[in-house]
């Protein structure tokens, strides 16, 4: 049967049977629903005030009145929110052999719950502005590099204290001292690879609470800056890549992927290094690294006097704090 006869035959069949076809577009496949759970509303204004209060004491360098006043403030504030607080004093030696006295602060929320999440930051300030062109020998405010992480964690502590619905996990906050007293940029003496993050090295070797085994940890370092970017820090990807991807996916669910960028950066020796290597606790580092020449580098404020309150952006604080609350309540 040729094509013309086939066509006539089909027309006759359709006419006799009333058969017809209607084209319908393919049904739309619904996008996967984002699993956003209800959490407290992270107040960036409150976190900012916590940062401002720390900066107002002056640079939190070891042995200073500002350091002692900040220590008292942090301990009292955490206790006021119902957290169980322990101070861990210790002695450490700087890169040049100078003896330093420090104090780590450990705070626990819902201590009876076995499954625990660790959140941390450092609370000290660098004693020199070695990357600056002026006043290089003077301490810096460290509003971002130190106070911002603490401010976010204090606001989370307040949120959890006041929340009617609590997360299903216990949370521990560890504020490390003596993180930022490593070798200066122009140092010509013998290199000591462990000259940074002295407080976390001590805590990791002398865990408080004893035999502490959290599910994982998240370190906050420089989490309040204007124009912040949080790529996948290299040491975090070495020890806990799954946790990195989970936290970054949570941030994306909340609409913060412009800050939590899906790119890998270089590895850093920070407080999470000792926690991973000495305590054998998986911990990631949420740290601000700026895109530069196809890679990443520290922001221009880093270890300069430009690291002051004018460098703090409340929208960055909001993104970090709300992401962490979502992480905690999803557990």
C-alpha positions, 0 to 999 in steps of 0.5 A: 500500500503506497503512502497516499492510500495509507493516508486515505485509509486512516482518514476514513477510519478516523471519520467512522470511529470519531477517533482523535488525538490531542497533544498535551504537554508533558506534566511538570515534574515538581522541584524537590522540596527543600527541607526547611525546619522551623528554627529560632530567628537569628537576630543579626542586630543582637550578634552585632552588639555582642561584637561591639561589646567585645571590641569596647573592652579593647584588644583581647591580648593575653595578660591585658585588662581587656582580656580579663574583662572580656573573659568575665563578660563571656562567662557571665553571658553564657551562664545567664543563658542557662549554659553550664560553663567551665574555664580551662586556664593554661600556659603556652609558649609563643613562637619566640619562647615568651610564656603566655597565660590563656583561658579556654571557655567551655559551655554546654547546652542540654548536657544530658543528651548524648548526641552533641554538636561542637561550635567554636571560635577564638576570642583573643585578638592579635597583638600586632598589626603585622600586615598593616603599613602603620602602627604595626606593633600595636594590637588590633580590634579584631572585630571580625577575626575573633569577635565576630565568631564569638558574637554569632555563638552568643546569639545562638546561645541566647536563641536556644535558651529562649526557644520554646522548641529545643533541638534534639541534640546537645550543643557545646560551645568552646571559645579558644584563647591564644589562637592569633599569636603566631609568627609575624609576616616579617619574622626571620627566626626559626619557623615553628609550624605550631605557633598558631592556635595554642588554645585549641592545641591545649584543649584537644590534648586535655579535653573538657569534658573528659572523653568528649566525643561530639558528632562533629564540630564547626569552627567560626573564623572571620564570619562577619565581614563585608563582602565575605566569601566562605569557600571549602577550606582545604583542611576541612575537606581533608578531614571532614568533606561530608560535613562541609558539603552538608553545611554548604547545602543547608546554606544554599537551601536558605538562599545563602549560596552567594556567601557559601560558595561551592569552590575549594580553597587552600588549607589553613592551620587554624583551631580545627587543625588540632581538634582533627589531628590531636582530639580526632574529632571531625571539625570544619572551618567556616572562614572568610577567604576572598577570590583572587587571581583564580584562587583565594586569599585573606581579605585586605583587613586581615591582621590590620587595623582595618579589622574594626567594627566598620568592617562588620556586615549584619547580613553576613552575620545573619547568613552564618547564624541562621545557617547554623541554627538550621544545621542544629535543628535538622539533627 
